[in-house]
Amino acid sequence: MITHRCKNCIWWDDSHPSIAHIPSELDKANPGFCRKHKPGSLRIGKYFYGVQPVMDIDEFCGEFRANQGA
């Protein structure tokens, strides 16, 4: 079983209040932010916002780093 999923990664953030504003059009059932990478832009309507990469809790990542505190 592959354990390199966002939910087990040190860079995973699913507790920030701004997660509530992630649009449903991204089709992320359990969204969160990857804090490993610099912010990019997300278009909502006619505006662009700077955000960390939006990921789903069960996505795979090749840059995974185990969360030692979990």
C-alpha positions in Angstrom: 0.0 0.0 0.0 1.3 3.4 -0.9 1.5 5.7 2.2 2.8 8.7 0.4 -0.5 10.6 0.6 -1.1 14.2 1.7 -2.8 13.1 4.9 0.5 11.5 6.2 2.8 14.4 5.0 4.5 17.0 7.2 3.5 19.7 4.6 -0.2 18.9 4.7 -2.5 21.7 6.1 -6.2 21.0 6.3 -6.9 23.2 9.3 -6.5 26.8 7.9 -9.8 28.8 7.9 -9.4 29.7 4.2 -10.0 26.1 3.2 -13.7 26.9 3.6 -13.4 29.2 0.6 -12.0 26.6 -1.9 -14.5 26.4 -4.7 -16.3 23.1 -5.3 -15.4 23.3 -9.0 -12.0 21.9 -8.0 -13.6 18.6 -7.2 -11.6 18.0 -4.0 -13.7 15.9 -1.6 -11.3 16.7 1.4 -9.3 19.7 0.4 -6.2 21.2 2.0 -3.1 23.0 1.2 0.4 21.7 0.3 2.8 23.9 2.2 5.8 22.4 0.5 5.4 24.7 -2.6 5.2 28.4 -3.1 1.8 30.0 -3.6 0.2 30.1 -7.0 -2.9 31.8 -8.2 -6.5 30.6 -8.1 -9.2 32.2 -10.2 -12.6 32.7 -8.5 -15.0 34.5 -10.8 -13.1 37.4 -12.3 -10.5 37.7 -9.5 -7.2 35.9 -8.9 -6.1 35.0 -5.4 -2.7 33.8 -4.2 -3.0 30.4 -2.5 -0.9 27.4 -1.6 -1.5 24.4 -4.0 -4.9 22.9 -3.3 -4.7 19.2 -2.9 -7.0 16.4 -1.8 -6.2 14.4 1.4 -5.7 11.1 -0.5 -3.5 12.5 -3.4 -0.1 11.0 -4.0 3.1 13.1 -4.0 6.6 12.3 -5.1 8.0 14.9 -2.7 6.3 13.3 0.4 7.9 13.7 3.8 6.5 11.7 6.7 4.9 13.7 9.5 7.0 12.6 12.4 4.6 14.0 15.0 1.5 12.1 13.8 
